[in-house]
Structures are given as structure tokens and as C-alpha cells.
């Protein structure tokens, strides 16, 4: 499921209700992201899986309704609205059956921009983690060490000293890994976000 380089958009394929394999792949890529967002929005861990299942069924039913041709329309924005509404529905329903207060860590659900920003930030972090995992399959040893140390904010001289290599080697390795990382991010975004 990680060869997105030459495949048509997952969203386009998943919007075909007869392509069950595509929707299974959609679930593979989006389920962990959805769970992370639910937890950030204050959904109790004991309810996350059930709520995620409800949302995935809703997405399977409604993904073909997403219209990427509308002005300012993108899948992440649409998904953000669907997730937000599902969590609103969940909290309204549980509030009717329980006298519990909302959890302390819940976002201000009345502030759409706060929720949308959180979902956007979580999406970026999620895609980044997928790209890092993919980069690991292309590099090993010092190349990955240079990459991680760079992410920690260390400069080339400090990395060269720590890894006992020349600064020039650090620049070369960092450049190679960075190029692959950026390529993976672009490919992932095209594969996971485009509806064309």
C-alpha cells in the first residue's frame, strides 16, 4: 500500500462505490489520522473506535458527493467539516444520555477556526510521519542520522563533529535526504488529497 508514485488519486478511486479495495486503502491511510483528531477534540478513548467506525461508514457513503470543482474546495477542508460535525453529533448525543461534562482537554468546539486549524496541523504532522517512514526505506546509517540531527536544529558543523565526518559529507547527505523527503511529501499529498 505504499507505492503511491504511479497510482491515480486514492480519493478518485475511493469515490467509486464499487471499488472496495480503494476504500480499504483509504481506511488504511486515514484511520489513524481520524483517531488522532478525535482524541485532540476530546473524545474519550473508549469511544474513539466506535466513532471512527461511524465516520468511516459515513465517508464511504458520502465521499462521491465531495465536489473538487467548487471554488476553494479541497478534500482536507471537506473532511474537516465531516469530522467536526460527527464529533458535534457525538457530544450532543452523549450529553443527552449522560450528565458528564466535556473533558478538560476538549477544544472549543464552537470555534470552527480552532478546530479546522487543529485538524490542518494534525494532517501536516500525519503526512510528515508517513513521509519519514517512506524515507527510511531509501536511506540508512549516517544519511538518516544527518536527517534527524538536522530536524533537531543542529548545524552542519555540529553534525559533522558528532558523526565524525566532513561538513561537506553532511551537506551532501542532508541534501539527498531532504530532496527525497520533499518528494515523498508531494507524492503523498497528490495521492491522498487530490480528487482528479
PALUMVEX-651925 format. One record per atom (N, C-alpha, C): residue number from 1; x, y negated, z negated; atom name. Coordinates in nm, 3 decimals, always signed. Example, Ala and Ser with C-alpha at 12.3 -4.5 7.8 and 13.67 -1.06 7.14 Angstrom:
BEGIN
NODE num X Y Z atomo
NODE 1 +1.319 +0.569 -0.780 N
NODE 1 +1.230 +0.450 -0.780 CA
NODE 1 +1.320 +0.330 -0.780 C
NODE 2 +1.285 +0.225 -0.708 N
NODE 2 +1.367 +0.106 -0.714 CA
NODE 2 +1.290 -0.003 -0.787 C
END
This chain:
BEGIN
NODE num X Y Z atomo
NODE 1 +0.080 +0.120 +0.000 N
NODE 1 +0.000 +0.000 +0.000 CA
NODE 1 +0.085 -0.126 +0.000 C
NODE 2 +0.218 -0.114 +0.017 N
NODE 2 +0.294 -0.236 +0.015 CA
NODE 2 +0.350 -0.276 +0.150 C
NODE 3 +0.301 -0.225 +0.259 N
NODE 3 +0.351 -0.267 +0.389 CA
NODE 3 +0.256 -0.369 +0.448 C
NODE 4 +0.264 -0.494 +0.401 N
NODE 4 +0.173 -0.598 +0.448 CA
NODE 4 +0.232 -0.675 +0.565 C
NODE 5 +0.354 -0.643 +0.605 N
NODE 5 +0.422 -0.720 +0.708 CA
NODE 5 +0.348 -0.720 +0.842 C
NODE 6 +0.294 -0.607 +0.882 N
NODE 6 +0.237 -0.596 +1.016 CA
NODE 6 +0.088 -0.568 +1.016 C
NODE 7 +0.023 -0.582 +0.904 N
NODE 7 -0.117 -0.546 +0.895 CA
NODE 7 -0.205 -0.668 +0.907 C
NODE 8 -0.326 -0.645 +0.958 N
NODE 8 -0.420 -0.756 +0.963 CA
NODE 8 -0.463 -0.790 +0.821 C
NODE 9 -0.516 -0.906 +0.806 N
NODE 9 -0.553 -0.956 +0.674 CA
NODE 9 -0.639 -0.855 +0.598 C
NODE 10 -0.603 -0.835 +0.474 N
NODE 10 -0.681 -0.746 +0.388 CA
NODE 10 -0.823 -0.797 +0.371 C
NODE 11 -0.840 -0.928 +0.361 N
NODE 11 -0.975 -0.984 +0.344 CA
NODE 11 -1.063 -0.956 +0.464 C
NODE 12 -1.005 -0.969 +0.582 N
NODE 12 -1.082 -0.942 +0.703 CA
NODE 12 -1.125 -0.796 +0.705 C
NODE 13 -1.034 -0.707 +0.673 N
NODE 13 -1.067 -0.565 +0.672 CA
NODE 13 -1.167 -0.533 +0.562 C
NODE 14 -1.147 -0.590 +0.443 N
NODE 14 -1.235 -0.561 +0.329 CA
NODE 14 -1.376 -0.616 +0.350 C
NODE 15 -1.390 -0.716 +0.436 N
NODE 15 -1.524 -0.772 +0.459 CA
NODE 15 -1.610 -0.681 +0.546 C
NODE 16 -1.550 -0.577 +0.603 N
NODE 16 -1.626 -0.478 +0.679 CA
NODE 16 -1.678 -0.375 +0.579 C
NODE 17 -1.810 -0.369 +0.556 N
NODE 17 -1.864 -0.279 +0.454 CA
NODE 17 -1.839 -0.131 +0.482 C
NODE 18 -1.803 -0.098 +0.606 N
NODE 18 -1.776 +0.042 +0.640 CA
NODE 18 -1.630 +0.081 +0.617 C
NODE 19 -1.545 -0.015 +0.591 N
NODE 19 -1.402 +0.014 +0.571 CA
NODE 19 -1.374 +0.031 +0.422 C
NODE 20 -1.406 +0.150 +0.371 N
NODE 20 -1.389 +0.177 +0.228 CA
NODE 20 -1.242 +0.177 +0.187 C
NODE 21 -1.156 +0.222 +0.277 N
NODE 21 -1.012 +0.222 +0.246 CA
NODE 21 -0.961 +0.080 +0.224 C
NODE 22 -1.008 -0.013 +0.305 N
NODE 22 -0.966 -0.153 +0.289 CA
NODE 22 -1.015 -0.208 +0.156 C
NODE 23 -1.137 -0.173 +0.117 N
NODE 23 -1.185 -0.226 -0.011 CA
NODE 23 -1.111 -0.162 -0.127 C
NODE 24 -1.075 -0.034 -0.115 N
NODE 24 -0.993 +0.028 -0.220 CA
NODE 24 -0.859 -0.044 -0.232 C
NODE 25 -0.803 -0.082 -0.119 N
NODE 25 -0.677 -0.156 -0.121 CA
NODE 25 -0.698 -0.295 -0.182 C
NODE 26 -0.810 -0.357 -0.150 N
NODE 26 -0.845 -0.486 -0.210 CA
NODE 26 -0.849 -0.472 -0.363 C
NODE 27 -0.915 -0.368 -0.411 N
NODE 27 -0.925 -0.343 -0.555 CA
NODE 27 -0.785 -0.323 -0.612 C
NODE 28 -0.700 -0.247 -0.544 N
NODE 28 -0.563 -0.223 -0.589 CA
NODE 28 -0.489 -0.354 -0.613 C
NODE 29 -0.502 -0.448 -0.521 N
NODE 29 -0.428 -0.574 -0.531 CA
NODE 29 -0.493 -0.675 -0.625 C
NODE 30 -0.623 -0.673 -0.638 N
NODE 30 -0.691 -0.779 -0.714 CA
NODE 30 -0.733 -0.740 -0.855 C
NODE 31 -0.741 -0.613 -0.888 N
NODE 31 -0.796 -0.572 -1.018 CA
NODE 31 -0.716 -0.627 -1.136 C
NODE 32 -0.584 -0.622 -1.129 N
NODE 32 -0.503 -0.672 -1.240 CA
NODE 32 -0.514 -0.823 -1.253 C
NODE 33 -0.519 -0.891 -1.140 N
NODE 33 -0.536 -1.036 -1.142 CA
NODE 33 -0.669 -1.073 -1.208 C
NODE 34 -0.775 -1.005 -1.170 N
NODE 34 -0.908 -1.032 -1.226 CA
NODE 34 -0.907 -1.008 -1.377 C
NODE 35 -0.845 -0.900 -1.421 N
NODE 35 -0.836 -0.872 -1.565 CA
NODE 35 -0.762 -0.983 -1.638 C
NODE 36 -0.651 -1.029 -1.582 N
NODE 36 -0.574 -1.137 -1.644 CA
NODE 36 -0.659 -1.263 -1.659 C
NODE 37 -0.736 -1.294 -1.556 N
NODE 37 -0.819 -1.415 -1.560 CA
NODE 37 -0.929 -1.400 -1.666 C
NODE 38 -0.992 -1.284 -1.671 N
NODE 38 -1.097 -1.262 -1.772 CA
NODE 38 -1.042 -1.282 -1.913 C
NODE 39 -0.925 -1.226 -1.940 N
NODE 39 -0.864 -1.239 -2.073 CA
NODE 39 -0.835 -1.386 -2.101 C
NODE 40 -0.779 -1.458 -2.002 N
NODE 40 -0.749 -1.601 -2.021 CA
NODE 40 -0.876 -1.682 -2.046 C
NODE 41 -0.989 -1.636 -1.990 N
NODE 41 -1.115 -1.707 -2.007 CA
NODE 41 -1.184 -1.670 -2.138 C
NODE 42 -1.123 -1.581 -2.216 N
NODE 42 -1.176 -1.550 -2.348 CA
NODE 42 -1.264 -1.428 -2.356 C
NODE 43 -1.267 -1.347 -2.249 N
NODE 43 -1.345 -1.224 -2.254 CA
NODE 43 -1.272 -1.125 -2.345 C
NODE 44 -1.344 -1.067 -2.438 N
NODE 44 -1.288 -0.970 -2.530 CA
NODE 44 -1.234 -0.850 -2.452 C
NODE 45 -1.118 -0.799 -2.494 N
NODE 45 -1.055 -0.685 -2.426 CA
NODE 45 -1.151 -0.567 -2.408 C
NODE 46 -1.239 -0.546 -2.503 N
NODE 46 -1.331 -0.432 -2.495 CA
NODE 46 -1.434 -0.448 -2.383 C
NODE 47 -1.451 -0.569 -2.331 N
NODE 47 -1.548 -0.594 -2.225 CA
NODE 47 -1.484 -0.614 -2.087 C
NODE 48 -1.353 -0.630 -2.084 N
NODE 48 -1.285 -0.665 -1.958 CA
NODE 48 -1.310 -0.562 -1.849 C
NODE 49 -1.293 -0.433 -1.879 N
NODE 49 -1.308 -0.332 -1.774 CA
NODE 49 -1.449 -0.327 -1.717 C
NODE 50 -1.550 -0.334 -1.803 N
NODE 50 -1.688 -0.332 -1.755 CA
NODE 50 -1.719 -0.456 -1.671 C
NODE 51 -1.674 -0.570 -1.718 N
NODE 51 -1.698 -0.694 -1.644 CA
NODE 51 -1.624 -0.693 -1.511 C
NODE 52 -1.502 -0.640 -1.512 N
NODE 52 -1.424 -0.629 -1.389 CA
NODE 52 -1.496 -0.538 -1.289 C
NODE 53 -1.549 -0.427 -1.338 N
NODE 53 -1.623 -0.335 -1.252 CA
NODE 53 -1.744 -0.404 -1.190 C
NODE 54 -1.818 -0.479 -1.271 N
NODE 54 -1.934 -0.554 -1.220 CA
NODE 54 -1.892 -0.654 -1.113 C
NODE 55 -1.783 -0.724 -1.140 N
NODE 55 -1.735 -0.824 -1.044 CA
NODE 55 -1.689 -0.758 -0.914 C
NODE 56 -1.619 -0.646 -0.923 N
NODE 56 -1.572 -0.579 -0.801 CA
NODE 56 -1.688 -0.529 -0.716 C
NODE 57 -1.794 -0.481 -0.780 N
NODE 57 -1.914 -0.440 -0.705 CA
NODE 57 -1.974 -0.562 -0.636 C
NODE 58 -1.983 -0.672 -0.709 N
NODE 58 -2.037 -0.796 -0.651 CA
NODE 58 -1.950 -0.841 -0.533 C
NODE 59 -1.819 -0.836 -0.548 N
NODE 59 -1.729 -0.875 -0.438 CA
NODE 59 -1.747 -0.783 -0.318 C
NODE 60 -1.759 -0.653 -0.344 N
NODE 60 -1.778 -0.559 -0.234 CA
NODE 60 -1.906 -0.592 -0.157 C
NODE 61 -2.010 -0.629 -0.231 N
NODE 61 -2.137 -0.664 -0.169 CA
NODE 61 -2.130 -0.797 -0.095 C
NODE 62 -2.057 -0.894 -0.151 N
NODE 62 -2.065 -1.031 -0.102 CA
NODE 62 -1.944 -1.082 -0.024 C
NODE 63 -1.837 -1.005 -0.014 N
NODE 63 -1.715 -1.057 +0.049 CA
NODE 63 -1.739 -1.096 +0.195 C
NODE 64 -1.831 -1.027 +0.260 N
NODE 64 -1.860 -1.061 +0.400 CA
NODE 64 -1.930 -1.197 +0.412 C
NODE 65 -1.984 -1.248 +0.301 N
NODE 65 -2.050 -1.379 +0.303 CA
NODE 65 -1.951 -1.494 +0.294 C
NODE 66 -1.826 -1.463 +0.257 N
NODE 66 -1.726 -1.569 +0.250 CA
NODE 66 -1.702 -1.624 +0.390 C
NODE 67 -1.715 -1.755 +0.404 N
NODE 67 -1.701 -1.821 +0.534 CA
NODE 67 -1.574 -1.906 +0.535 C
NODE 68 -1.470 -1.853 +0.597 N
NODE 68 -1.342 -1.924 +0.600 CA
NODE 68 -1.343 -2.039 +0.700 C
NODE 69 -1.448 -2.051 +0.780 N
NODE 69 -1.451 -2.158 +0.881 CA
NODE 69 -1.506 -2.288 +0.824 C
NODE 70 -1.566 -2.282 +0.705 N
NODE 70 -1.617 -2.405 +0.644 CA
NODE 70 -1.501 -2.495 +0.604 C
NODE 71 -1.525 -2.623 +0.611 N
NODE 71 -1.421 -2.720 +0.576 CA
NODE 71 -1.378 -2.701 +0.430 C
NODE 72 -1.248 -2.708 +0.407 N
NODE 72 -1.188 -2.693 +0.274 CA
NODE 72 -1.222 -2.559 +0.209 C
NODE 73 -1.244 -2.458 +0.290 N
NODE 73 -1.279 -2.327 +0.238 CA
NODE 73 -1.155 -2.237 +0.234 C
NODE 74 -1.132 -2.176 +0.120 N
NODE 74 -1.027 -2.075 +0.111 CA
NODE 74 -1.074 -1.966 +0.016 C
NODE 75 -1.017 -1.849 +0.033 N
NODE 75 -1.064 -1.735 -0.043 CA
NODE 75 -1.041 -1.753 -0.193 C
NODE 76 -0.926 -1.806 -0.232 N
NODE 76 -0.900 -1.824 -0.374 CA
NODE 76 -1.004 -1.915 -0.438 C
NODE 77 -1.043 -2.019 -0.367 N
NODE 77 -1.146 -2.108 -0.420 CA
NODE 77 -1.279 -2.036 -0.436 C
NODE 78 -1.315 -1.959 -0.334 N
NODE 78 -1.439 -1.882 -0.339 CA
NODE 78 -1.433 -1.779 -0.453 C
NODE 79 -1.322 -1.708 -0.462 N
NODE 79 -1.306 -1.608 -0.568 CA
NODE 79 -1.312 -1.673 -0.705 C
NODE 80 -1.254 -1.789 -0.716 N
NODE 80 -1.256 -1.865 -0.841 CA
NODE 80 -1.400 -1.893 -0.885 C
NODE 81 -1.483 -1.936 -0.792 N
NODE 81 -1.624 -1.964 -0.822 CA
NODE 81 -1.695 -1.836 -0.864 C
NODE 82 -1.671 -1.727 -0.792 N
NODE 82 -1.737 -1.599 -0.823 CA
NODE 82 -1.696 -1.551 -0.963 C
NODE 83 -1.567 -1.559 -0.992 N
NODE 83 -1.518 -1.517 -1.124 CA
NODE 83 -1.579 -1.604 -1.234 C
NODE 84 -1.575 -1.734 -1.213 N
NODE 84 -1.628 -1.827 -1.312 CA
NODE 84 -1.776 -1.799 -1.340 C
NODE 85 -1.854 -1.779 -1.235 N
NODE 85 -1.997 -1.751 -1.252 CA
NODE 85 -2.020 -1.618 -1.323 C
NODE 86 -1.937 -1.519 -1.293 N
NODE 86 -1.952 -1.389 -1.358 CA
NODE 86 -1.923 -1.401 -1.508 C
NODE 87 -1.822 -1.479 -1.543 N
NODE 87 -1.791 -1.498 -1.686 CA
NODE 87 -1.900 -1.580 -1.754 C
NODE 88 -1.952 -1.684 -1.687 N
NODE 88 -2.065 -1.761 -1.743 CA
NODE 88 -2.182 -1.667 -1.771 C
NODE 89 -2.215 -1.584 -1.672 N
NODE 89 -2.327 -1.491 -1.686 CA
NODE 89 -2.302 -1.397 -1.804 C
NODE 90 -2.181 -1.346 -1.814 N
NODE 90 -2.146 -1.255 -1.923 CA
NODE 90 -2.164 -1.323 -2.059 C
NODE 91 -2.111 -1.444 -2.074 N
NODE 91 -2.123 -1.513 -2.203 CA
NODE 91 -2.267 -1.550 -2.236 C
NODE 92 -2.346 -1.587 -2.135 N
NODE 92 -2.489 -1.615 -2.159 CA
NODE 92 -2.560 -1.488 -2.207 C
NODE 93 -2.529 -1.377 -2.141 N
NODE 93 -2.593 -1.251 -2.176 CA
NODE 93 -2.551 -1.206 -2.316 C
NODE 94 -2.423 -1.212 -2.348 N
NODE 94 -2.378 -1.167 -2.480 CA
NODE 94 -2.422 -1.263 -2.590 C
NODE 95 -2.437 -1.389 -2.557 N
NODE 95 -2.484 -1.486 -2.657 CA
NODE 95 -2.628 -1.455 -2.697 C
NODE 96 -2.708 -1.404 -2.602 N
NODE 96 -2.847 -1.370 -2.632 CA
NODE 96 -2.856 -1.247 -2.722 C
NODE 97 -2.758 -1.157 -2.710 N
NODE 97 -2.765 -1.031 -2.785 CA
NODE 97 -2.682 -1.033 -2.912 C
NODE 98 -2.597 -1.135 -2.927 N
NODE 98 -2.511 -1.141 -3.045 CA
NODE 98 -2.514 -1.281 -3.103 C
NODE 99 -2.478 -1.290 -3.227 N
NODE 99 -2.468 -1.422 -3.289 CA
NODE 99 -2.323 -1.467 -3.296 C
NODE 100 -2.233 -1.390 -3.232 N
NODE 100 -2.091 -1.425 -3.235 CA
NODE 100 -2.065 -1.556 -3.165 C
NODE 101 -1.968 -1.627 -3.215 N
NODE 101 -1.921 -1.748 -3.149 CA
NODE 101 -1.825 -1.708 -3.038 C
NODE 102 -1.798 -1.802 -2.948 N
NODE 102 -1.698 -1.777 -2.845 CA
NODE 102 -1.562 -1.760 -2.911 C
NODE 103 -1.474 -1.678 -2.852 N
NODE 103 -1.343 -1.657 -2.912 CA
NODE 103 -1.262 -1.787 -2.914 C
NODE 104 -1.168 -1.793 -3.008 N
NODE 104 -1.085 -1.913 -3.022 CA
NODE 104 -1.004 -1.944 -2.897 C
NODE 105 -0.965 -1.841 -2.823 N
NODE 105 -0.877 -1.863 -2.708 CA
NODE 105 -0.953 -1.890 -2.578 C
NODE 106 -1.085 -1.908 -2.584 N
NODE 106 -1.160 -1.930 -2.460 CA
NODE 106 -1.131 -2.068 -2.403 C
NODE 107 -1.136 -2.076 -2.271 N
NODE 107 -1.122 -2.205 -2.204 CA
NODE 107 -1.252 -2.282 -2.219 C
NODE 108 -1.246 -2.409 -2.200 N
NODE 108 -1.368 -2.488 -2.198 CA
NODE 108 -1.440 -2.455 -2.067 C
NODE 109 -1.534 -2.364 -2.075 N
NODE 109 -1.600 -2.315 -1.953 CA
NODE 109 -1.686 -2.420 -1.887 C
NODE 110 -1.715 -2.527 -1.956 N
NODE 110 -1.793 -2.632 -1.893 CA
NODE 110 -1.705 -2.720 -1.804 C
NODE 111 -1.576 -2.708 -1.818 N
NODE 111 -1.482 -2.785 -1.736 CA
NODE 111 -1.436 -2.699 -1.619 C
NODE 112 -1.506 -2.712 -1.505 N
NODE 112 -1.472 -2.630 -1.389 CA
NODE 112 -1.328 -2.651 -1.346 C
NODE 113 -1.281 -2.775 -1.349 N
NODE 113 -1.145 -2.801 -1.303 CA
NODE 113 -1.043 -2.730 -1.391 C
NODE 114 -1.069 -2.720 -1.521 N
NODE 114 -0.979 -2.649 -1.611 CA
NODE 114 -0.974 -2.501 -1.576 C
NODE 115 -1.090 -2.443 -1.551 N
NODE 115 -1.098 -2.302 -1.515 CA
NODE 115 -1.032 -2.279 -1.379 C
NODE 116 -1.063 -2.364 -1.282 N
NODE 116 -1.005 -2.348 -1.149 CA
NODE 116 -0.854 -2.360 -1.152 C
NODE 117 -0.802 -2.454 -1.230 N
NODE 117 -0.657 -2.472 -1.241 CA
NODE 117 -0.595 -2.348 -1.304 C
NODE 118 -0.658 -2.295 -1.409 N
NODE 118 -0.606 -2.175 -1.473 CA
NODE 118 -0.604 -2.058 -1.375 C
NODE 119 -0.712 -2.042 -1.298 N
NODE 119 -0.718 -1.933 -1.201 CA
NODE 119 -0.610 -1.952 -1.095 C
NODE 120 -0.592 -2.073 -1.047 N
NODE 120 -0.488 -2.102 -0.948 CA
NODE 120 -0.349 -2.071 -1.004 C
NODE 121 -0.323 -2.112 -1.127 N
NODE 121 -0.194 -2.085 -1.190 CA
NODE 121 -0.172 -1.935 -1.207 C
NODE 122 -0.275 -1.863 -1.250 N
NODE 122 -0.265 -1.718 -1.265 CA
NODE 122 -0.240 -1.651 -1.131 C
NODE 123 -0.306 -1.701 -1.026 N
NODE 123 -0.287 -1.643 -0.893 CA
NODE 123 -0.142 -1.660 -0.848 C
NODE 124 -0.088 -1.780 -0.865 N
NODE 124 +0.052 -1.804 -0.826 CA
NODE 124 +0.146 -1.712 -0.903 C
NODE 125 +0.124 -1.698 -1.032 N
NODE 125 +0.208 -1.610 -1.113 CA
NODE 125 +0.194 -1.465 -1.068 C
NODE 126 +0.072 -1.425 -1.034 N
NODE 126 +0.047 -1.288 -0.990 CA
NODE 126 +0.116 -1.259 -0.857 C
NODE 127 +0.101 -1.347 -0.761 N
NODE 127 +0.165 -1.327 -0.630 CA
NODE 127 +0.317 -1.328 -0.646 C
NODE 128 +0.367 -1.414 -0.732 N
NODE 128 +0.511 -1.418 -0.758 CA
NODE 128 +0.559 -1.285 -0.813 C
NODE 129 +0.484 -1.227 -0.907 N
NODE 129 +0.525 -1.098 -0.965 CA
NODE 129 +0.522 -0.987 -0.860 C
NODE 130 +0.423 -0.990 -0.770 N
NODE 130 +0.420 -0.891 -0.662 CA
NODE 130 +0.541 -0.908 -0.571 C
NODE 131 +0.577 -1.032 -0.540 N
NODE 131 +0.691 -1.059 -0.453 CA
NODE 131 +0.822 -1.016 -0.519 C
NODE 132 +0.835 -1.041 -0.648 N
NODE 132 +0.956 -0.999 -0.720 CA
NODE 132 +0.970 -0.847 -0.714 C
NODE 133 +0.860 -0.776 -0.734 N
NODE 133 +0.864 -0.629 -0.726 CA
NODE 133 +0.908 -0.584 -0.587 C
NODE 134 +0.859 -0.649 -0.485 N
NODE 134 +0.896 -0.613 -0.348 CA
NODE 134 +1.044 -0.643 -0.323 C
NODE 135 +1.093 -0.757 -0.371 N
NODE 135 +1.234 -0.795 -0.353 CA
NODE 135 +1.325 -0.691 -0.416 C
NODE 136 +1.284 -0.633 -0.528 N
NODE 136 +1.365 -0.532 -0.595 CA
NODE 136 +1.394 -0.412 -0.505 C
NODE 137 +1.306 -0.385 -0.410 N
NODE 137 +1.328 -0.271 -0.321 CA
NODE 137 +1.431 -0.301 -0.212 C
NODE 138 +1.467 -0.428 -0.195 N
NODE 138 +1.564 -0.466 -0.093 CA
NODE 138 +1.704 -0.491 -0.150 C
NODE 139 +1.713 -0.522 -0.276 N
NODE 139 +1.841 -0.560 -0.336 CA
NODE 139 +1.863 -0.482 -0.465 C
NODE 140 +1.988 -0.473 -0.502 N
NODE 140 +2.020 -0.414 -0.632 CA
NODE 140 +2.145 -0.481 -0.687 C
NODE 141 +2.189 -0.434 -0.799 N
NODE 141 +2.315 -0.481 -0.856 CA
NODE 141 +2.323 -0.631 -0.876 C
NODE 142 +2.436 -0.687 -0.831 N
NODE 142 +2.462 -0.828 -0.854 CA
NODE 142 +2.364 -0.921 -0.785 C
NODE 143 +2.311 -0.880 -0.671 N
NODE 143 +2.216 -0.967 -0.600 CA
NODE 143 +2.095 -0.997 -0.688 C
NODE 144 +2.040 -0.894 -0.751 N
NODE 144 +1.925 -0.916 -0.840 CA
NODE 144 +1.965 -0.991 -0.967 C
NODE 145 +2.084 -0.960 -1.018 N
NODE 145 +2.130 -1.033 -1.137 CA
NODE 145 +2.143 -1.182 -1.106 C
NODE 146 +2.200 -1.214 -0.990 N
NODE 146 +2.213 -1.355 -0.950 CA
NODE 146 +2.075 -1.419 -0.941 C
NODE 147 +1.980 -1.349 -0.881 N
NODE 147 +1.844 -1.400 -0.865 CA
NODE 147 +1.781 -1.430 -1.002 C
NODE 148 +1.788 -1.334 -1.093 N
NODE 148 +1.727 -1.353 -1.226 CA
NODE 148 +1.796 -1.463 -1.305 C
NODE 149 +1.928 -1.469 -1.297 N
NODE 149 +2.001 -1.574 -1.369 CA
NODE 149 +1.968 -1.712 -1.311 C
NODE 150 +1.948 -1.718 -1.180 N
NODE 150 +1.907 -1.844 -1.117 CA
NODE 150 +1.769 -1.885 -1.169 C
NODE 151 +1.677 -1.788 -1.178 N
NODE 151 +1.543 -1.817 -1.230 CA
NODE 151 +1.549 -1.867 -1.375 C
NODE 152 +1.650 -1.822 -1.448 N
NODE 152 +1.667 -1.869 -1.586 CA
NODE 152 +1.725 -2.010 -1.591 C
NODE 153 +1.763 -2.063 -1.474 N
NODE 153 +1.813 -2.201 -1.470 CA
NODE 153 +1.964 -2.214 -1.473 C
NODE 154 +2.034 -2.103 -1.465 N
NODE 154 +2.180 -2.110 -1.469 CA
NODE 154 +2.234 -2.156 -1.334 C
NODE 155 +2.342 -2.233 -1.338 N
NODE 155 +2.403 -2.280 -1.213 CA
NODE 155 +2.501 -2.176 -1.160 C
NODE 156 +2.548 -2.199 -1.037 N
NODE 156 +2.635 -2.103 -0.969 CA
NODE 156 +2.764 -2.077 -1.046 C
NODE 157 +2.822 -2.180 -1.104 N
NODE 157 +2.948 -2.162 -1.177 CA
NODE 157 +2.928 -2.071 -1.299 C
NODE 158 +2.820 -2.092 -1.372 N
NODE 158 +2.792 -2.010 -1.491 CA
NODE 158 +2.763 -1.866 -1.451 C
NODE 159 +2.690 -1.848 -1.343 N
NODE 159 +2.658 -1.713 -1.295 CA
NODE 159 +2.786 -1.643 -1.251 C
NODE 160 +2.870 -1.714 -1.176 N
NODE 160 +2.996 -1.656 -1.127 CA
NODE 160 +3.082 -1.609 -1.244 C
NODE 161 +3.089 -1.691 -1.347 N
NODE 161 +3.169 -1.655 -1.464 CA
NODE 161 +3.108 -1.534 -1.535 C
NODE 162 +2.977 -1.536 -1.553 N
NODE 162 +2.911 -1.426 -1.625 CA
NODE 162 +2.923 -1.293 -1.552 C
NODE 163 +2.914 -1.297 -1.419 N
NODE 163 +2.917 -1.173 -1.340 CA
NODE 163 +3.056 -1.142 -1.284 C
NODE 164 +3.154 -1.226 -1.319 N
NODE 164 +3.292 -1.206 -1.274 CA
NODE 164 +3.300 -1.196 -1.121 C
NODE 165 +3.249 -1.298 -1.056 N
NODE 165 +3.253 -1.305 -0.910 CA
NODE 165 +3.278 -1.450 -0.869 C
NODE 166 +3.306 -1.470 -0.741 N
NODE 166 +3.333 -1.606 -0.695 CA
NODE 166 +3.202 -1.685 -0.683 C
NODE 167 +3.214 -1.816 -0.695 N
NODE 167 +3.096 -1.902 -0.679 CA
NODE 167 +3.038 -1.886 -0.540 C
NODE 168 +3.125 -1.872 -0.441 N
NODE 168 +3.080 -1.854 -0.303 CA
NODE 168 +2.992 -1.729 -0.290 C
NODE 169 +3.033 -1.621 -0.356 N
NODE 169 +2.953 -1.497 -0.354 CA
NODE 169 +2.817 -1.519 -0.418 C
NODE 170 +2.815 -1.598 -0.525 N
NODE 170 +2.688 -1.630 -0.591 CA
NODE 170 +2.597 -1.703 -0.494 C
NODE 171 +2.651 -1.804 -0.425 N
NODE 171 +2.570 -1.880 -0.329 CA
NODE 171 +2.514 -1.789 -0.219 C
NODE 172 +2.599 -1.700 -0.167 N
NODE 172 +2.556 -1.610 -0.059 CA
NODE 172 +2.445 -1.517 -0.108 C
NODE 173 +2.467 -1.452 -0.223 N
NODE 173 +2.365 -1.360 -0.276 CA
NODE 173 +2.236 -1.433 -0.310 C
NODE 174 +2.250 -1.549 -0.374 N
NODE 174 +2.131 -1.626 -0.410 CA
NODE 174 +2.052 -1.665 -0.286 C
NODE 175 +2.121 -1.705 -0.182 N
NODE 175 +2.056 -1.745 -0.058 CA
NODE 175 +1.982 -1.628 +0.007 C
NODE 176 +2.045 -1.512 +0.009 N
NODE 176 +1.982 -1.393 +0.070 CA
NODE 176 +1.855 -1.352 -0.006 C
NODE 177 +1.868 -1.345 -0.138 N
NODE 177 +1.753 -1.302 -0.218 CA
NODE 177 +1.642 -1.406 -0.212 C
NODE 178 +1.680 -1.533 -0.218 N
NODE 178 +1.579 -1.640 -0.211 CA
NODE 178 +1.504 -1.636 -0.079 C
NODE 179 +1.576 -1.614 +0.031 N
NODE 179 +1.511 -1.607 +0.163 CA
NODE 179 +1.412 -1.490 +0.167 C
NODE 180 +1.452 -1.375 +0.115 N
NODE 180 +1.364 -1.257 +0.113 CA
NODE 180 +1.244 -1.283 +0.023 C
NODE 181 +1.269 -1.344 -0.092 N
NODE 181 +1.162 -1.375 -0.187 CA
NODE 181 +1.059 -1.468 -0.123 C
NODE 182 +1.105 -1.574 -0.060 N
NODE 182 +1.013 -1.669 +0.005 CA
NODE 182 +0.936 -1.601 +0.119 C
NODE 183 +1.003 -1.514 +0.191 N
NODE 183 +0.936 -1.439 +0.298 CA
NODE 183 +0.827 -1.349 +0.241 C
NODE 184 +0.856 -1.282 +0.131 N
NODE 184 +0.757 -1.194 +0.068 CA
NODE 184 +0.636 -1.274 +0.018 C
NODE 185 +0.662 -1.392 -0.040 N
NODE 185 +0.551 -1.477 -0.086 CA
NODE 185 +0.462 -1.514 +0.033 C
NODE 186 +0.524 -1.559 +0.143 N
NODE 186 +0.445 -1.597 +0.262 CA
NODE 186 +0.364 -1.479 +0.314 C
NODE 187 +0.428 -1.363 +0.325 N
NODE 187 +0.359 -1.245 +0.378 CA
NODE 187 +0.245 -1.201 +0.285 C
NODE 188 +0.270 -1.203 +0.156 N
NODE 188 +0.165 -1.168 +0.061 CA
NODE 188 +0.046 -1.262 +0.072 C
NODE 189 +0.075 -1.390 +0.079 N
NODE 189 -0.034 -1.488 +0.087 CA
NODE 189 -0.114 -1.469 +0.215 C
NODE 190 -0.045 -1.444 +0.327 N
NODE 190 -0.117 -1.420 +0.452 CA
NODE 190 -0.203 -1.294 +0.440 C
NODE 191 -0.147 -1.191 +0.383 N
NODE 191 -0.216 -1.063 +0.372 CA
NODE 191 -0.333 -1.068 +0.274 C
NODE 192 -0.313 -1.133 +0.161 N
NODE 192 -0.415 -1.132 +0.056 CA
NODE 192 -0.515 -1.246 +0.064 C
NODE 193 -0.479 -1.357 +0.128 N
NODE 193 -0.564 -1.475 +0.124 CA
NODE 193 -0.633 -1.508 +0.255 C
NODE 194 -0.575 -1.472 +0.367 N
NODE 194 -0.633 -1.512 +0.495 CA
NODE 194 -0.749 -1.423 +0.533 C
NODE 195 -0.846 -1.483 +0.595 N
NODE 195 -0.968 -1.413 +0.635 CA
NODE 195 -0.978 -1.415 +0.787 C
NODE 196 -0.864 -1.406 +0.854 N
NODE 196 -0.864 -1.413 +1.001 CA
NODE 196 -0.796 -1.293 +1.059 C
END
